[in-house]
């Protein structure tokens, strides 16, 4: 029995999987504090599915990139549960979880998150029976990312909550080759997360760390000030 937790963005999603079958999922796409809502949602899901925490054999969690605060909430809860229960934890890329929603697309799938100042968190994938990474997750200027697609003639799917200003840059650069996912595909689902984690062994909770790709701005400024001191 796998519990999946994704709090990397405004979307909070949790799911339960038993032997490859999704038996329950709760997903909300609200700008509310995940720290207040996550544990009650997990309790509700377990109760509705007739499952106790002792039935869990693995915890899957979105490991980043994403909101610094959101990631810390999900990862902290996942590590605490895994440590208390003595079960492994599997980290899955938040961008890979997003990209899985576009799995029926025949070309490149670009999972994108806004990182401010026309920078993005991005990962590029292809689906061939399984999701394959063709460009590693990274923090990158959008203009630089788009150079990877110059000269391409096939359609490219962009998926994620992409602001209008970034959409305009993408359309202005790639024109008709840029395709944007429908709104219902643009948020992460924990059902996809647990599916991606199904065959992964995982690690001990004490050895697990999230992958922020970039330090939070407050941390960066603190380190910069300390180095100057």
N, C-alpha and C positions, 0 to 999 in steps of 0.2 A: 504494500500500500504506500503510494507516494503522495506527499503533500507538496503542492507547488505554491510559491509565494512570489509575487511580482509587485513591487512598490517603487519602481525606478522612475516613474513619471507621475502625472496627475491621475493616471489610471491605477487603481488598486485591484488586483485580481488574485484569487486563490482557487485552487482546484484539487480534487482528489482523483487519483487513478489507481485502479486495482487490476493487476495483470494486463495492463495495456488498454483498459477500458476506462474512459472518463465517467465517474459516477456522480460527480457534482462539481459545480463551479459557481463562484460569486464574483462578479466584475462590476465595478462602478468607475465612471469617468468624471470625477468631481474634484474641484480644487478644495479639498478638505484635508485635514491633518490625518495622515495614515496612522500616526502613533496612537490616536484615540480609537480608530475604527478597526485596525487590523486584528487584534486579539479577539474582540467580540465576533468578528466575521468568521474567524477560524473556528471558534466555539460553535457558532451557528451551523457552519457547514458540516462539521463532524457530527453534530446532533442530528441534523436532517438526513445524513447518510447512514446513521446508525453505527458510527465508528468512534472509537476512543483513541486517544493519543498513543496508547500502548499497541494499537494495531499498525502504527506507522513503521515502515522499514527503511524509508529514505526521505530526506527533505531536499526539494529542488528549489533554487532561488535565483532570481535574476541578479547577476553579479555586476552589472554595469555595462556600459556607461549609463548616465542618467542624472537625475537630481541627487545632489550630494546627501541632502537630508533624507530624501525618500529611500535611497539605497541603504543608508545606515539603519533605518527602521526595519526594513525587510530582512537585511542580513543579520541584524542583532537578534531578531525573533527566530530566524531560521537556525542560527548557531546555538541559541539557548535551547531550543527544542531538541536539536540533534545531540547536543552534549548531554542533556538530561536523560534522553532515551538511549544514548549509546549507539546511535545509528549514523550512517554517513550523510554528508551533505554534498550536493552536486550544484555547482555554479554554471549557469548558462548565460551567454551573452544576451543582454537586453535587446540588442539590434537583431540578433538571430531570431529571437522570439517574435519580433515585429515582422521580419522577413518571411517567416513561416506562413503568415496570413496570405502572402502572395504566391504560394507554392504552385498554383496552377498556371502561372505566367510562364511563357516559353523562353523569355530572354533574361537579361540581367535584372536583378532586383536590388534596388538601393534602399536600405533601411536608414532613415535619417532622423536625427533629433537636433533641434535648434540649440546651439551653444553660445549664442549672442555674438554681436558685432560681425555678422555674416560668416561666422564659423559654425561648424556642425560636428556632431558625432556621426560617423557614417561607417557602414559595412556593406560590401557588395557581395551578392550571392547568386547562385544558379540552382535551379531545382532539377535534379536528374535522379529520380527515385528517392533521393534524400537531398537535403539542403547542403550545398557545397559553398564554402567561402572562397571567393576569387580575389578579394581585396580585403586585407585584415581590418578589423575595427580600428578606427583612429579618430583623433581630434584634428580637424583640418579646415582650412579656409574653403568655403564652398567653391570659389573660383578655381582653386587648385584641384579640388576633387573632380570638377567637371572636365578638366583637361584629359582625364583618363578615358573619356568617352568621345573625344574629338575624332572625327572621321568615321564614326560608326554609323551604319545605315539601318540597323534594327531598332525596334522600340526598346525603351528602358523604363522599367516601372519604379517610381519613387513612392515609398510608403512611410507613413508616420505623420504626426501632427506638424505639418510643415507650414510656417507662417507665409502670408501672402507675399511679403517682400522677397523671401527666398524662392518661392514659386516663380515669381517674375524673373529672377536671375536665371533659374533653371530653364524656363521657357525661352528667355531671350538668348540663351547660349545653345540649347539643343533643339529648339523649335518643335516641329511635329514628332521628333523622335522621343520626346519626354512624355510619359504617361503617368498620371497620378492616380493612386489607389482611391477607391470609393471610401466615403467616410467610415463605413462600418468596418473597414480593414485597417484603419489608421491607429488603432490602439492595441496594446499587448493583451494577450489572453493567457492565463495560467494553464489552460488546457494545452496550448501549444508548448508551453514551458515544460510540463511534465512529460509530454510526448518526446521532446528532445532529450530529456534526462533519463528516459526509460532504460536504456542499455548502458548508461555510464555507471562506473563503480563508485565514484564519489571519494571524498576524503574525510578524515577526522575533523570535527568542528574546530579544534584548536589550530589546525593548519590552513583554514580557509580564510581568504582575504578577498574583498571586492576589487573590481577593476574599474577605477574611476576614469582612467585615461588622462584626466587632467585634474589637478588640485582645485578645490573650491577657491573662489576668488579671495575669500577671507584668509584662507590658509596660505595662499600664494603671497599675499601682502605681508602676512606675519613673518614668513620665511625670508622675504626680501628685506624687511626691516631688521630682522635679527642678523642677517649676513652683513648688513651695512654697519651694524653696531660695533 
